[in-house]
Amino acid sequence: MDVALFRWLPQLAARVPWVRLGDWPTPLTAIEVDGRRVWVKHEGDSSQRYGGNKIRTLEAWLGHAQAAGYERIWAMGAYGSNHAIATVLHARAIGLDAGAILFPQPHSEWAHENASALVGSECELVRLRHVVEVPFAGLRIARRDRRAVVMPPGGATPIGTLGAMSAAFEIAEQVTAGLAPPPARIVLPIGSTCTSAGLVAGFSLAHATGAWPWPVPIIHAVRVTPWPVTSRVRTAHLALRSLQRIAKLGGPRVEVGLATLLRRLVVDGKELGEGYGIPTPRSEAAIRTLANASAPRLDGVYSGKASAALLRLHRRGIGPLLLWATKSTVVLPPASRTAHAPAALREWLHRCGLDDSPTDRLGWSYSTS
């Protein structure tokens, strides 16, 4: 069985709807920085169609949508959302229609690539003026189309976290095989919280079942979106609800409380900079440093900021460290036509890399049009 979670807990396989999308396991390799090793989990290699950490989330979410009889699935995110473009490309591959609800963000080459690919897909796009409209837009669409399911940003529910929970068992197998030592910390960007919460829950579950016999690693989640979206308590609570769902589905009941989960999670706000989607000098330097060390493709919106935190910890002598490299290694082609896209999104795409949009005090960009 290709899903590590089901190899260890086969009783769940018949009870959890799932769609195979990814190429598992993703590679786990070592690179050398400043004369010492750090390890990298290549989540960007998870699919030749479009990879990244969201493929794990979508295996569970698309399975849920199919099992429930939905005909369409909606993703929510910023213009350059990895989750949105991954949803559209992978949902269509299994015969589900897909749409995206998008809000503005600062311009960057990585956001431009994803937004252009979304426009090029010619899926239905709903453009919001500001991130605060997200919950209301989701409710409107859910009421309008009873055949559709609307995911929250990043798919961050106990459905979506199952993919990252499985990744914890996958790493356990790779550590057992000698590909890396048991990490003391796993460093990753935290945006919607789905992957971070899933890893916190997954390692707790793997430890309780004996799949992870070593000390439980700290999940070092590096903010790329501001509080309260990336609240530490909120993230740990999602991990707790994920463990509770496993028990309800017939899996082990893990006797762990919120306080323990909080001890296993660090939310690091030192690399956020001016806010979501805005690279920092440290993130840009980290991308260059790790590129020189033969790391996989990184981006300035998410994995670059996590890499900056990784280097900060590495230079303090903390380790072993594992970087969760979340950016897809597949480079998406640009849209050949944009006339059908919302006007504000077309204007944003045509800025040629110039970011002149204002930002609010939390760092989220917005449009005045």
Contacts in CASP RR format, 6 or more apart in sequence:
PFRMAT RR
TARGET T0000
AUTHOR 0000-0000-0000
METHOD contacts of the structure
MODEL  1
MDVALFRWLPQLAARVPWVRLGDWPTPLTAIEVDGRRVWVKHEGDSSQRY
GGNKIRTLEAWLGHAQAAGYERIWAMGAYGSNHAIATVLHARAIGLDAGA
ILFPQPHSEWAHENASALVGSECELVRLRHVVEVPFAGLRIARRDRRAVV
MPPGGATPIGTLGAMSAAFEIAEQVTAGLAPPPARIVLPIGSTCTSAGLV
AGFSLAHATGAWPWPVPIIHAVRVTPWPVTSRVRTAHLALRSLQRIAKLG
GPRVEVGLATLLRRLVVDGKELGEGYGIPTPRSEAAIRTLANASAPRLDG
VYSGKASAALLRLHRRGIGPLLLWATKSTVVLPPASRTAHAPAALREWLH
RCGLDDSPTDRLGWSYSTS
1 7 0 8 1.000
1 10 0 8 1.000
1 13 0 8 1.000
2 20 0 8 1.000
2 24 0 8 1.000
3 13 0 8 1.000
3 18 0 8 1.000
3 20 0 8 1.000
3 24 0 8 1.000
3 59 0 8 1.000
3 166 0 8 1.000
4 24 0 8 1.000
4 25 0 8 1.000
4 166 0 8 1.000
4 167 0 8 1.000
4 169 0 8 1.000
4 170 0 8 1.000
4 172 0 8 1.000
4 173 0 8 1.000
5 12 0 8 1.000
5 162 0 8 1.000
5 163 0 8 1.000
5 165 0 8 1.000
5 166 0 8 1.000
5 169 0 8 1.000
6 12 0 8 1.000
6 13 0 8 1.000
6 16 0 8 1.000
6 18 0 8 1.000
6 166 0 8 1.000
7 169 0 8 1.000
8 169 0 8 1.000
8 206 0 8 1.000
8 209 0 8 1.000
8 211 0 8 1.000
9 209 0 8 1.000
9 246 0 8 1.000
9 251 0 8 1.000
9 252 0 8 1.000
11 250 0 8 1.000
11 251 0 8 1.000
12 246 0 8 1.000
12 249 0 8 1.000
12 250 0 8 1.000
12 251 0 8 1.000
15 249 0 8 1.000
15 250 0 8 1.000
16 60 0 8 1.000
16 162 0 8 1.000
16 249 0 8 1.000
17 60 0 8 1.000
17 63 0 8 1.000
17 64 0 8 1.000
17 66 0 8 1.000
17 67 0 8 1.000
18 59 0 8 1.000
18 60 0 8 1.000
18 63 0 8 1.000
19 58 0 8 1.000
19 59 0 8 1.000
19 62 0 8 1.000
19 63 0 8 1.000
19 66 0 8 1.000
19 94 0 8 1.000
20 59 0 8 1.000
21 46 0 8 1.000
21 47 0 8 1.000
21 55 0 8 1.000
21 58 0 8 1.000
21 59 0 8 1.000
21 62 0 8 1.000
21 90 0 8 1.000
21 93 0 8 1.000
21 94 0 8 1.000
22 46 0 8 1.000
22 47 0 8 1.000
22 51 0 8 1.000
22 55 0 8 1.000
22 56 0 8 1.000
22 59 0 8 1.000
23 45 0 8 1.000
23 46 0 8 1.000
23 47 0 8 1.000
23 48 0 8 1.000
24 46 0 8 1.000
24 170 0 8 1.000
25 170 0 8 1.000
25 173 0 8 1.000
25 174 0 8 1.000
26 41 0 8 1.000
26 42 0 8 1.000
26 43 0 8 1.000
26 44 0 8 1.000
26 45 0 8 1.000
26 46 0 8 1.000
26 170 0 8 1.000
27 41 0 8 1.000
27 42 0 8 1.000
27 45 0 8 1.000
28 39 0 8 1.000
28 40 0 8 1.000
28 41 0 8 1.000
28 42 0 8 1.000
28 171 0 8 1.000
28 174 0 8 1.000
28 179 0 8 1.000
28 180 0 8 1.000
28 322 0 8 1.000
29 39 0 8 1.000
29 40 0 8 1.000
29 42 0 8 1.000
29 179 0 8 1.000
30 37 0 8 1.000
30 38 0 8 1.000
30 39 0 8 1.000
30 40 0 8 1.000
30 180 0 8 1.000
31 37 0 8 1.000
31 38 0 8 1.000
31 39 0 8 1.000
31 40 0 8 1.000
31 290 0 8 1.000
31 293 0 8 1.000
31 294 0 8 1.000
31 295 0 8 1.000
32 38 0 8 1.000
32 293 0 8 1.000
33 289 0 8 1.000
33 290 0 8 1.000
33 293 0 8 1.000
33 311 0 8 1.000
33 314 0 8 1.000
34 314 0 8 1.000
34 315 0 8 1.000
36 314 0 8 1.000
37 320 0 8 1.000
38 310 0 8 1.000
38 314 0 8 1.000
38 320 0 8 1.000
38 321 0 8 1.000
38 322 0 8 1.000
38 323 0 8 1.000
39 180 0 8 1.000
39 181 0 8 1.000
39 183 0 8 1.000
39 320 0 8 1.000
39 321 0 8 1.000
39 322 0 8 1.000
39 323 0 8 1.000
40 295 0 8 1.000
40 296 0 8 1.000
40 322 0 8 1.000
40 323 0 8 1.000
40 325 0 8 1.000
41 167 0 8 1.000
41 171 0 8 1.000
41 186 0 8 1.000
41 322 0 8 1.000
41 323 0 8 1.000
41 324 0 8 1.000
41 325 0 8 1.000
42 296 0 8 1.000
42 325 0 8 1.000
42 329 0 8 1.000
43 51 0 8 1.000
43 52 0 8 1.000
43 53 0 8 1.000
43 55 0 8 1.000
43 56 0 8 1.000
43 324 0 8 1.000
43 325 0 8 1.000
43 326 0 8 1.000
44 51 0 8 1.000
44 52 0 8 1.000
44 53 0 8 1.000
44 296 0 8 1.000
44 297 0 8 1.000
44 325 0 8 1.000
44 326 0 8 1.000
44 327 0 8 1.000
44 328 0 8 1.000
44 329 0 8 1.000
44 330 0 8 1.000
45 51 0 8 1.000
45 296 0 8 1.000
45 329 0 8 1.000
46 52 0 8 1.000
46 53 0 8 1.000
46 55 0 8 1.000
46 56 0 8 1.000
46 328 0 8 1.000
47 55 0 8 1.000
47 90 0 8 1.000
47 328 0 8 1.000
47 330 0 8 1.000
48 330 0 8 1.000
49 89 0 8 1.000
49 90 0 8 1.000
49 93 0 8 1.000
49 330 0 8 1.000
50 85 0 8 1.000
50 86 0 8 1.000
50 89 0 8 1.000
50 90 0 8 1.000
50 328 0 8 1.000
50 330 0 8 1.000
50 332 0 8 1.000
51 86 0 8 1.000
51 328 0 8 1.000
51 329 0 8 1.000
51 330 0 8 1.000
52 82 0 8 1.000
52 86 0 8 1.000
52 326 0 8 1.000
52 327 0 8 1.000
52 328 0 8 1.000
53 82 0 8 1.000
53 164 0 8 1.000
53 188 0 8 1.000
53 195 0 8 1.000
53 324 0 8 1.000
53 326 0 8 1.000
54 82 0 8 1.000
54 83 0 8 1.000
54 86 0 8 1.000
54 87 0 8 1.000
54 154 0 8 1.000
55 86 0 8 1.000
55 90 0 8 1.000
56 163 0 8 1.000
56 164 0 8 1.000
56 166 0 8 1.000
56 167 0 8 1.000
56 195 0 8 1.000
57 83 0 8 1.000
57 154 0 8 1.000
57 155 0 8 1.000
57 160 0 8 1.000
57 161 0 8 1.000
57 163 0 8 1.000
57 164 0 8 1.000
57 194 0 8 1.000
57 195 0 8 1.000
58 86 0 8 1.000
58 87 0 8 1.000
58 90 0 8 1.000
58 91 0 8 1.000
59 163 0 8 1.000
60 159 0 8 1.000
60 160 0 8 1.000
60 162 0 8 1.000
60 163 0 8 1.000
61 73 0 8 1.000
61 87 0 8 1.000
61 151 0 8 1.000
61 155 0 8 1.000
61 159 0 8 1.000
61 160 0 8 1.000
62 73 0 8 1.000
62 90 0 8 1.000
62 91 0 8 1.000
62 94 0 8 1.000
62 96 0 8 1.000
64 149 0 8 1.000
64 159 0 8 1.000
65 73 0 8 1.000
65 91 0 8 1.000
65 96 0 8 1.000
65 149 0 8 1.000
66 94 0 8 1.000
66 96 0 8 1.000
68 149 0 8 1.000
70 96 0 8 1.000
70 147 0 8 1.000
70 148 0 8 1.000
70 149 0 8 1.000
71 96 0 8 1.000
71 97 0 8 1.000
71 147 0 8 1.000
71 148 0 8 1.000
72 96 0 8 1.000
72 97 0 8 1.000
72 98 0 8 1.000
72 99 0 8 1.000
72 145 0 8 1.000
72 147 0 8 1.000
72 148 0 8 1.000
72 149 0 8 1.000
73 87 0 8 1.000
73 91 0 8 1.000
73 96 0 8 1.000
73 97 0 8 1.000
73 98 0 8 1.000
73 99 0 8 1.000
73 148 0 8 1.000
73 149 0 8 1.000
73 150 0 8 1.000
73 151 0 8 1.000
74 87 0 8 1.000
74 98 0 8 1.000
74 99 0 8 1.000
74 100 0 8 1.000
74 101 0 8 1.000
74 138 0 8 1.000
74 141 0 8 1.000
74 148 0 8 1.000
74 149 0 8 1.000
74 150 0 8 1.000
74 151 0 8 1.000
75 81 0 8 1.000
75 83 0 8 1.000
75 84 0 8 1.000
75 86 0 8 1.000
75 87 0 8 1.000
75 88 0 8 1.000
75 98 0 8 1.000
75 99 0 8 1.000
75 100 0 8 1.000
75 101 0 8 1.000
75 151 0 8 1.000
75 154 0 8 1.000
75 155 0 8 1.000
76 83 0 8 1.000
76 84 0 8 1.000
76 100 0 8 1.000
76 101 0 8 1.000
76 102 0 8 1.000
76 134 0 8 1.000
76 137 0 8 1.000
76 138 0 8 1.000
76 150 0 8 1.000
76 151 0 8 1.000
76 152 0 8 1.000
76 153 0 8 1.000
76 154 0 8 1.000
77 83 0 8 1.000
77 84 0 8 1.000
77 100 0 8 1.000
77 101 0 8 1.000
77 102 0 8 1.000
77 103 0 8 1.000
77 134 0 8 1.000
77 153 0 8 1.000
77 154 0 8 1.000
78 102 0 8 1.000
78 103 0 8 1.000
78 104 0 8 1.000
78 105 0 8 1.000
78 111 0 8 1.000
78 131 0 8 1.000
78 276 0 8 1.000
78 277 0 8 1.000
79 102 0 8 1.000
79 103 0 8 1.000
79 104 0 8 1.000
79 105 0 8 1.000
79 111 0 8 1.000
79 114 0 8 1.000
79 115 0 8 1.000
79 118 0 8 1.000
79 345 0 8 1.000
79 348 0 8 1.000
80 102 0 8 1.000
80 105 0 8 1.000
80 110 0 8 1.000
80 111 0 8 1.000
80 112 0 8 1.000
80 113 0 8 1.000
80 114 0 8 1.000
80 115 0 8 1.000
80 118 0 8 1.000
80 301 0 8 1.000
81 100 0 8 1.000
81 102 0 8 1.000
81 114 0 8 1.000
81 154 0 8 1.000
82 114 0 8 1.000
82 302 0 8 1.000
82 326 0 8 1.000
82 327 0 8 1.000
82 328 0 8 1.000
83 151 0 8 1.000
83 153 0 8 1.000
83 154 0 8 1.000
83 155 0 8 1.000
83 192 0 8 1.000
84 99 0 8 1.000
84 100 0 8 1.000
84 102 0 8 1.000
84 114 0 8 1.000
84 118 0 8 1.000
85 100 0 8 1.000
85 114 0 8 1.000
85 117 0 8 1.000
85 118 0 8 1.000
85 121 0 8 1.000
85 332 0 8 1.000
86 328 0 8 1.000
87 98 0 8 1.000
87 99 0 8 1.000
87 100 0 8 1.000
87 151 0 8 1.000
88 98 0 8 1.000
88 99 0 8 1.000
88 100 0 8 1.000
88 118 0 8 1.000
88 121 0 8 1.000
88 123 0 8 1.000
89 121 0 8 1.000
91 97 0 8 1.000
91 98 0 8 1.000
92 98 0 8 1.000
92 121 0 8 1.000
97 123 0 8 1.000
98 123 0 8 1.000
99 123 0 8 1.000
99 124 0 8 1.000
99 125 0 8 1.000
99 126 0 8 1.000
100 118 0 8 1.000
100 123 0 8 1.000
100 124 0 8 1.000
100 125 0 8 1.000
100 126 0 8 1.000
101 126 0 8 1.000
101 128 0 8 1.000
101 134 0 8 1.000
101 137 0 8 1.000
101 138 0 8 1.000
101 141 0 8 1.000
101 150 0 8 1.000
102 115 0 8 1.000
102 118 0 8 1.000
102 125 0 8 1.000
102 126 0 8 1.000
102 127 0 8 1.000
102 128 0 8 1.000
102 345 0 8 1.000
103 127 0 8 1.000
103 128 0 8 1.000
103 129 0 8 1.000
103 130 0 8 1.000
103 131 0 8 1.000
103 133 0 8 1.000
103 134 0 8 1.000
103 364 0 8 1.000
103 366 0 8 1.000
104 128 0 8 1.000
104 129 0 8 1.000
104 130 0 8 1.000
104 344 0 8 1.000
104 348 0 8 1.000
104 357 0 8 1.000
104 365 0 8 1.000
104 366 0 8 1.000
104 367 0 8 1.000
105 111 0 8 1.000
105 276 0 8 1.000
105 277 0 8 1.000
105 364 0 8 1.000
105 365 0 8 1.000
106 276 0 8 1.000
106 277 0 8 1.000
106 278 0 8 1.000
106 355 0 8 1.000
106 357 0 8 1.000
106 359 0 8 1.000
106 365 0 8 1.000
107 348 0 8 1.000
107 351 0 8 1.000
107 353 0 8 1.000
107 354 0 8 1.000
107 355 0 8 1.000
107 357 0 8 1.000
108 277 0 8 1.000
108 278 0 8 1.000
108 279 0 8 1.000
108 299 0 8 1.000
108 300 0 8 1.000
108 301 0 8 1.000
108 353 0 8 1.000
108 355 0 8 1.000
109 353 0 8 1.000
110 299 0 8 1.000
110 300 0 8 1.000
110 301 0 8 1.000
110 327 0 8 1.000
111 277 0 8 1.000
111 301 0 8 1.000
112 349 0 8 1.000
112 353 0 8 1.000
113 331 0 8 1.000
113 332 0 8 1.000
113 334 0 8 1.000
114 332 0 8 1.000
115 345 0 8 1.000
115 348 0 8 1.000
115 349 0 8 1.000
116 332 0 8 1.000
116 334 0 8 1.000
116 335 0 8 1.000
116 338 0 8 1.000
116 349 0 8 1.000
117 332 0 8 1.000
117 333 0 8 1.000
117 334 0 8 1.000
117 335 0 8 1.000
118 125 0 8 1.000
119 125 0 8 1.000
119 335 0 8 1.000
119 337 0 8 1.000
119 338 0 8 1.000
119 340 0 8 1.000
119 341 0 8 1.000
119 345 0 8 1.000
119 346 0 8 1.000
119 349 0 8 1.000
120 334 0 8 1.000
120 335 0 8 1.000
120 336 0 8 1.000
120 337 0 8 1.000
120 338 0 8 1.000
122 337 0 8 1.000
122 340 0 8 1.000
125 341 0 8 1.000
125 342 0 8 1.000
125 345 0 8 1.000
126 137 0 8 1.000
126 141 0 8 1.000
127 342 0 8 1.000
127 344 0 8 1.000
127 345 0 8 1.000
128 134 0 8 1.000
128 137 0 8 1.000
129 344 0 8 1.000
129 366 0 8 1.000
129 367 0 8 1.000
129 369 0 8 1.000
130 364 0 8 1.000
130 366 0 8 1.000
130 367 0 8 1.000
131 364 0 8 1.000
131 366 0 8 1.000
134 153 0 8 1.000
138 150 0 8 1.000
141 148 0 8 1.000
141 150 0 8 1.000
142 148 0 8 1.000
142 149 0 8 1.000
142 150 0 8 1.000
151 157 0 8 1.000
152 192 0 8 1.000
153 192 0 8 1.000
154 191 0 8 1.000
154 192 0 8 1.000
154 194 0 8 1.000
155 192 0 8 1.000
155 194 0 8 1.000
156 192 0 8 1.000
156 193 0 8 1.000
156 194 0 8 1.000
156 197 0 8 1.000
156 238 0 8 1.000
157 194 0 8 1.000
157 238 0 8 1.000
158 238 0 8 1.000
158 241 0 8 1.000
158 242 0 8 1.000
158 244 0 8 1.000
158 245 0 8 1.000
160 194 0 8 1.000
161 194 0 8 1.000
161 197 0 8 1.000
161 198 0 8 1.000
161 201 0 8 1.000
161 238 0 8 1.000
161 239 0 8 1.000
161 242 0 8 1.000
162 198 0 8 1.000
162 242 0 8 1.000
163 198 0 8 1.000
164 194 0 8 1.000
164 195 0 8 1.000
164 196 0 8 1.000
164 197 0 8 1.000
164 198 0 8 1.000
164 199 0 8 1.000
164 201 0 8 1.000
164 202 0 8 1.000
165 198 0 8 1.000
165 199 0 8 1.000
165 201 0 8 1.000
165 202 0 8 1.000
165 205 0 8 1.000
165 242 0 8 1.000
165 246 0 8 1.000
166 202 0 8 1.000
167 199 0 8 1.000
167 202 0 8 1.000
168 198 0 8 1.000
168 199 0 8 1.000
168 202 0 8 1.000
168 203 0 8 1.000
168 205 0 8 1.000
168 206 0 8 1.000
168 212 0 8 1.000
169 202 0 8 1.000
169 206 0 8 1.000
169 211 0 8 1.000
169 212 0 8 1.000
171 180 0 8 1.000
171 183 0 8 1.000
171 322 0 8 1.000
172 206 0 8 1.000
172 211 0 8 1.000
172 212 0 8 1.000
174 180 0 8 1.000
175 181 0 8 1.000
175 182 0 8 1.000
175 214 0 8 1.000
180 320 0 8 1.000
180 322 0 8 1.000
181 320 0 8 1.000
182 212 0 8 1.000
182 214 0 8 1.000
182 215 0 8 1.000
182 217 0 8 1.000
182 320 0 8 1.000
183 217 0 8 1.000
183 319 0 8 1.000
183 320 0 8 1.000
183 321 0 8 1.000
183 322 0 8 1.000
184 215 0 8 1.000
184 217 0 8 1.000
184 218 0 8 1.000
184 318 0 8 1.000
184 319 0 8 1.000
184 320 0 8 1.000
184 321 0 8 1.000
185 217 0 8 1.000
185 218 0 8 1.000
185 219 0 8 1.000
185 220 0 8 1.000
185 266 0 8 1.000
185 313 0 8 1.000
185 318 0 8 1.000
185 319 0 8 1.000
185 321 0 8 1.000
185 322 0 8 1.000
186 199 0 8 1.000
186 217 0 8 1.000
186 218 0 8 1.000
186 219 0 8 1.000
186 220 0 8 1.000
186 321 0 8 1.000
186 322 0 8 1.000
186 324 0 8 1.000
187 220 0 8 1.000
187 222 0 8 1.000
187 306 0 8 1.000
187 307 0 8 1.000
187 309 0 8 1.000
187 310 0 8 1.000
187 313 0 8 1.000
187 321 0 8 1.000
187 322 0 8 1.000
187 323 0 8 1.000
187 324 0 8 1.000
188 195 0 8 1.000
188 196 0 8 1.000
188 199 0 8 1.000
188 219 0 8 1.000
188 220 0 8 1.000
188 221 0 8 1.000
188 222 0 8 1.000
188 306 0 8 1.000
188 323 0 8 1.000
188 324 0 8 1.000
188 326 0 8 1.000
189 221 0 8 1.000
189 222 0 8 1.000
189 223 0 8 1.000
189 224 0 8 1.000
189 302 0 8 1.000
189 303 0 8 1.000
189 304 0 8 1.000
189 305 0 8 1.000
189 306 0 8 1.000
189 324 0 8 1.000
189 326 0 8 1.000
190 196 0 8 1.000
190 221 0 8 1.000
190 222 0 8 1.000
190 223 0 8 1.000
190 224 0 8 1.000
190 225 0 8 1.000
190 230 0 8 1.000
190 235 0 8 1.000
190 267 0 8 1.000
191 223 0 8 1.000
191 224 0 8 1.000
191 225 0 8 1.000
191 229 0 8 1.000
191 230 0 8 1.000
191 302 0 8 1.000
192 225 0 8 1.000
192 229 0 8 1.000
193 221 0 8 1.000
193 229 0 8 1.000
193 230 0 8 1.000
193 234 0 8 1.000
193 235 0 8 1.000
193 238 0 8 1.000
194 238 0 8 1.000
195 324 0 8 1.000
195 326 0 8 1.000
196 219 0 8 1.000
196 221 0 8 1.000
196 235 0 8 1.000
196 265 0 8 1.000
197 235 0 8 1.000
197 236 0 8 1.000
197 238 0 8 1.000
197 239 0 8 1.000
197 242 0 8 1.000
198 238 0 8 1.000
198 239 0 8 1.000
198 242 0 8 1.000
199 219 0 8 1.000
199 324 0 8 1.000
200 219 0 8 1.000
200 235 0 8 1.000
200 236 0 8 1.000
200 239 0 8 1.000
200 261 0 8 1.000
200 264 0 8 1.000
200 265 0 8 1.000
201 239 0 8 1.000
201 240 0 8 1.000
201 242 0 8 1.000
201 243 0 8 1.000
201 246 0 8 1.000
201 261 0 8 1.000
202 239 0 8 1.000
202 242 0 8 1.000
203 212 0 8 1.000
203 216 0 8 1.000
203 217 0 8 1.000
203 219 0 8 1.000
203 264 0 8 1.000
204 216 0 8 1.000
204 239 0 8 1.000
204 243 0 8 1.000
204 254 0 8 1.000
204 256 0 8 1.000
204 260 0 8 1.000
204 261 0 8 1.000
204 264 0 8 1.000
205 243 0 8 1.000
205 246 0 8 1.000
205 252 0 8 1.000
205 254 0 8 1.000
206 212 0 8 1.000
207 213 0 8 1.000
207 216 0 8 1.000
208 252 0 8 1.000
208 254 0 8 1.000
208 255 0 8 1.000
208 256 0 8 1.000
209 252 0 8 1.000
216 264 0 8 1.000
217 264 0 8 1.000
217 322 0 8 1.000
218 264 0 8 1.000
218 265 0 8 1.000
218 266 0 8 1.000
219 264 0 8 1.000
219 265 0 8 1.000
219 266 0 8 1.000
220 266 0 8 1.000
220 268 0 8 1.000
220 309 0 8 1.000
220 313 0 8 1.000
221 230 0 8 1.000
221 235 0 8 1.000
221 265 0 8 1.000
221 266 0 8 1.000
221 267 0 8 1.000
221 268 0 8 1.000
222 268 0 8 1.000
222 269 0 8 1.000
222 271 0 8 1.000
222 305 0 8 1.000
222 306 0 8 1.000
222 308 0 8 1.000
222 309 0 8 1.000
223 230 0 8 1.000
223 267 0 8 1.000
223 268 0 8 1.000
223 269 0 8 1.000
223 271 0 8 1.000
223 272 0 8 1.000
223 305 0 8 1.000
224 230 0 8 1.000
224 271 0 8 1.000
224 272 0 8 1.000
224 275 0 8 1.000
224 276 0 8 1.000
224 277 0 8 1.000
224 301 0 8 1.000
224 302 0 8 1.000
224 305 0 8 1.000
224 306 0 8 1.000
225 275 0 8 1.000
225 276 0 8 1.000
226 272 0 8 1.000
226 275 0 8 1.000
226 276 0 8 1.000
226 362 0 8 1.000
226 363 0 8 1.000
226 364 0 8 1.000
228 234 0 8 1.000
230 267 0 8 1.000
231 267 0 8 1.000
232 262 0 8 1.000
232 265 0 8 1.000
232 266 0 8 1.000
232 267 0 8 1.000
233 258 0 8 1.000
233 262 0 8 1.000
235 265 0 8 1.000
235 267 0 8 1.000
236 258 0 8 1.000
236 261 0 8 1.000
236 262 0 8 1.000
236 265 0 8 1.000
237 258 0 8 1.000
239 261 0 8 1.000
239 265 0 8 1.000
240 256 0 8 1.000
240 257 0 8 1.000
240 258 0 8 1.000
240 261 0 8 1.000
243 254 0 8 1.000
243 256 0 8 1.000
246 252 0 8 1.000
246 254 0 8 1.000
247 253 0 8 1.000
247 254 0 8 1.000
268 309 0 8 1.000
270 309 0 8 1.000
270 312 0 8 1.000
271 280 0 8 1.000
271 282 0 8 1.000
271 283 0 8 1.000
271 305 0 8 1.000
271 306 0 8 1.000
271 308 0 8 1.000
271 309 0 8 1.000
272 305 0 8 1.000
273 280 0 8 1.000
274 280 0 8 1.000
274 359 0 8 1.000
274 363 0 8 1.000
275 359 0 8 1.000
275 362 0 8 1.000
275 363 0 8 1.000
275 364 0 8 1.000
276 301 0 8 1.000
276 363 0 8 1.000
276 364 0 8 1.000
276 365 0 8 1.000
277 300 0 8 1.000
277 301 0 8 1.000
277 365 0 8 1.000
278 355 0 8 1.000
278 359 0 8 1.000
278 363 0 8 1.000
279 300 0 8 1.000
279 301 0 8 1.000
279 304 0 8 1.000
279 305 0 8 1.000
280 305 0 8 1.000
280 308 0 8 1.000
282 305 0 8 1.000
282 308 0 8 1.000
283 300 0 8 1.000
283 304 0 8 1.000
283 305 0 8 1.000
283 307 0 8 1.000
283 308 0 8 1.000
284 300 0 8 1.000
284 304 0 8 1.000
285 308 0 8 1.000
286 298 0 8 1.000
286 304 0 8 1.000
286 305 0 8 1.000
286 307 0 8 1.000
286 308 0 8 1.000
286 310 0 8 1.000
286 311 0 8 1.000
287 298 0 8 1.000
287 299 0 8 1.000
287 300 0 8 1.000
287 304 0 8 1.000
287 307 0 8 1.000
289 307 0 8 1.000
289 311 0 8 1.000
290 298 0 8 1.000
290 307 0 8 1.000
290 311 0 8 1.000
290 323 0 8 1.000
291 298 0 8 1.000
295 307 0 8 1.000
295 323 0 8 1.000
295 325 0 8 1.000
296 325 0 8 1.000
296 327 0 8 1.000
296 329 0 8 1.000
297 325 0 8 1.000
297 327 0 8 1.000
297 328 0 8 1.000
297 329 0 8 1.000
298 304 0 8 1.000
298 307 0 8 1.000
298 325 0 8 1.000
298 327 0 8 1.000
299 327 0 8 1.000
302 326 0 8 1.000
302 327 0 8 1.000
303 323 0 8 1.000
303 325 0 8 1.000
303 326 0 8 1.000
303 327 0 8 1.000
306 323 0 8 1.000
306 324 0 8 1.000
306 326 0 8 1.000
307 323 0 8 1.000
310 321 0 8 1.000
310 323 0 8 1.000
313 319 0 8 1.000
313 321 0 8 1.000
314 321 0 8 1.000
335 341 0 8 1.000
335 349 0 8 1.000
338 346 0 8 1.000
338 349 0 8 1.000
339 346 0 8 1.000
341 349 0 8 1.000
343 369 0 8 1.000
344 367 0 8 1.000
344 369 0 8 1.000
347 369 0 8 1.000
348 357 0 8 1.000
348 367 0 8 1.000
357 365 0 8 1.000
357 366 0 8 1.000
357 367 0 8 1.000
358 365 0 8 1.000
358 366 0 8 1.000
358 368 0 8 1.000
359 365 0 8 1.000
359 366 0 8 1.000
360 366 0 8 1.000
END
